[in-house]
Amino acid sequence: MEEIAAGPLLSQINTPDDLKKLNKSQLQQVCNELRQFIIDCVSIHGGHFGASLGVVELSVALHYALNTPDDQLVWDVGHQAYGHKILTGRRKVFHTNRKYGGISGFPKRGESEYDAFGVGHSSTSISAALGMAIASKYKGETHRQHVAVIGDGAMTAGLPFEALNHAGVSGSNVLIILNDNNMSIDPNVGALKEYLTDITTSHTYNKFRDDVWKLLGKLPYGEFQQDLASKVEAGLKGVLSKTSNLFEALGLRYFGPIDGHNVLKLVETLKDLRDIPGPKLLHIKTVKGKGYDLAEKDQTLWHAPGTFDKITGKINKKIAPVPEPPKYQDVFGHTIIELAEKNPAIMGITPAMPSGCSLKYMMEAMPDRAFDVGIAEQHAVTVSAGMATRGLRVFCNIYSSFMQRAYDMVVHDVAIQKLPVIFCLDRAGLVGDDGPTHHGAYDIPFMRCIPNMVISAPMNEAELRNLMYTAQLPENEYPFVIRYPRGQGVMPEWRTPFEKITVGKGRQIKDGEEVAILTIGHPGNFAVQACKMLLADGLDPAHYDMRFAKPLDEELLHEIATRFQKIITVEDGTIVGGFGSAVLEFMAAHNYTPEVKMLGIPDRIVEHGKPEELHRECEYDALAIANAVREMVDVKVSLATI
Ligand SMILES: Cc1ncc(C[n+]2csc(CCOP(=O)(O)OP(=O)(O)O)c2C)c(N)n1
């Protein structure tokens, strides 16, 4: 892997101090070179694209005007922080971004002192920056700035409003930069989006704001000026009560909107704001994908396009000689429509991932029955619960790791009331390049300990369809989890007829001797491959696809425990409290004492890399399963057989 060449100015910038040595008149050129560097790198190595292009000027302005890393800079989500990473000492290793053993695609405290807070999930930045501001105030470190950069998409979550509610009365020195580009991954949704457009276009309001701002900018900040300023602002609010500003109503000083692509204006503004203490919000308008025409035009596609030809803009796609299996997400996206055509009670909910989870097909086909509710996982669960009380069968599709955020809603609003919401947990298991913030590692344990839960995982496309079909049947009266991984399944011919699956029933994939391999979900396919590898060694383990982590197929487990003394469990999730643990609990409860090996995600943070690399590292791919069988039957593994 080769380092990417940088332009003449950028190649001299190894830290923000180098940037500060430049003249203001050179900043636009730095922006141009930085933008080109991101385009060069992402086109070859992949990664997030449009969001970083949209904040090139902001990244340069922040590191020019602030005193990082003393000033604390928190990027929300962090998928837009490539420019920040490149300016803060990671240009020369940027080609390793998101690669196994390389730098992370998100800010990460362990990676750089400039990454003030680790991110990946959205909407945490204001709380984190406010916490830092409170700490600085307490320690008397009054020189520090604390800045949160948050997108209009991330702003739709509940957490930023909890933080604003606190910030507005805290008197803490925190600056929130609202990067408003009207986009989430898909077009942003909801009333807040409309509101941001309204304040952007309200000329009367903006004129008043500008006047106040100019006044504040000119005056040295003293008690008299503070008093004057607050009187002017109070008057402003009174006069413009109709358009009164949400952020000011919450006790923050609101500035903007300004053009987020004007680097000099940004620098000047950030320097001015430095002198104004207390909580404040700067609203900037940017264009996602700025500077790369195609990315500006199709912002969803270019959020994370994969590798592409930077000249023609052609995105590189694998050309398959034979029909490929579909992605699990697409099986979900098309199957829900098929089911909804037959069952009028079916509805679909996604928190901000209509393209990612493929609910977009239903949103197009049945706009009154499928909704994107914004980045609002907690709301997505409870609104689904509310709909379920009125007899609707809601498929609430949330990525496994984002579901962590809505845990109380699952317990309190769904499970305790025994409401039959169907949770489709996409991206369950090790997701790959996005790394630890996005791995869907914990859902089996955190769902398994809740009474009234059904937890299932399909081994292939047909199983996913059948589980979805089963979950929506009127006889199912429980919350029903269906977890499946990122990426492709295994069946090119996937539109199979629906068959009901009995809840809590597994199936035998193959009979065998000595060792039983018990899998749940997609890793069942790894076990199939392992069994083929083992034939060469004359080993013939049995393989069961258990399908459900809860309820367990006890009848089948009794049969297995009676016949086999050696058991291997395999899951694409943490082994702490997961499916393997459930099997062990069963064995202990019934006084079976087989030798059990549990394969899955170990009890440590697993970094990023390709899923295959990570399955290898965590030792639950086909080879690792085969080796586990060999070890159990005490066959010495020669490296030649690997
Ligand atoms: C809790 C959570 N839900 C969903 C996501 C997936 N996600 C990543 S970026 C993004 C859109 C963010 O939009 P915005 O904050 O406006 O930033 P932009 O990409 O427009 O710069 C979403 C939904 C996430 N990272 N975290």
The ligand as an SDF file (V2000), in Angstrom:
LIG
                    3D

 26 27  0  0  0  0  0  0  0  0999 V2000
  -26.9300    6.2360   16.4880 C   0  0  0  0  0  0  0  0  0  0  0  0
  -26.6080    6.2010   15.0210 C   0  0  0  0  0  0  0  0  0  0  0  0
  -27.6000    5.9470   14.1480 N   0  0  0  0  0  0  0  0  0  0  0  0
  -27.3230    5.8950   12.8290 C   0  0  0  0  0  0  0  0  0  0  0  0
  -26.0530    6.1120   12.3720 C   0  0  0  0  0  0  0  0  0  0  0  0
  -25.7260    5.9570   10.8910 C   0  0  0  0  0  0  0  0  0  0  0  0
  -25.3370    7.2450   10.3160 N   0  0  0  0  0  0  0  0  0  0  0  0
  -24.0380    7.5620   10.1250 C   0  0  0  0  0  0  0  0  0  0  0  0
  -23.8430    9.0560    9.4510 S   0  0  0  0  0  0  0  0  0  0  0  0
  -25.4840    9.3160    9.4040 C   0  0  0  0  0  0  0  0  0  0  0  0
  -26.0090   10.5990    8.8570 C   0  0  0  0  0  0  0  0  0  0  0  0
  -25.5460   11.7540    9.6490 C   0  0  0  0  0  0  0  0  0  0  0  0
  -26.0490   12.9190    9.0810 O   0  0  0  0  0  0  0  0  0  0  0  0
  -25.4640   14.3150    9.5280 P   0  0  0  0  0  0  0  0  0  0  0  0
  -25.3000   14.3260   11.0020 O   0  0  0  0  0  0  0  0  0  0  0  0
  -26.3250   15.3630    8.9500 O   0  0  0  0  0  0  0  0  0  0  0  0
  -24.0190   14.3440    8.9110 O   0  0  0  0  0  0  0  0  0  0  0  0
  -23.5980   14.4320    7.3630 P   0  0  0  0  0  0  0  0  0  0  0  0
  -23.3380   13.0340    6.9140 O   0  0  0  0  0  0  0  0  0  0  0  0
  -24.6980   15.0710    6.6140 O   0  0  0  0  0  0  0  0  0  0  0  0
  -22.3750   15.2400    7.3920 O   0  0  0  0  0  0  0  0  0  0  0  0
  -26.1820    8.2110    9.8850 C   0  0  0  0  0  0  0  0  0  0  0  0
  -27.6450    8.0880    9.9210 C   0  0  0  0  0  0  0  0  0  0  0  0
  -25.0530    6.3520   13.3310 C   0  0  0  0  0  0  0  0  0  0  0  0
  -23.7790    6.5280   12.9780 N   0  0  0  0  0  0  0  0  0  0  0  0
  -25.3560    6.4030   14.6340 N   0  0  0  0  0  0  0  0  0  0  0  0
  1  2  1  0
  2  3  1  0
  2 26  2  0
  3  4  2  0
  4  5  1  0
  5  6  1  0
  5 24  2  0
  6  7  1  0
  7  8  2  0
  7 22  1  0
  8  9  1  0
  9 10  1  0
 10 11  1  0
 10 22  2  0
 11 12  1  0
 12 13  1  0
 13 14  1  0
 14 15  2  0
 14 16  1  0
 14 17  1  0
 17 18  1  0
 18 19  2  0
 18 20  1  0
 18 21  1  0
 22 23  1  0
 24 25  1  0
 24 26  1  0
M  CHG  1   7   1
M  END
$$$$
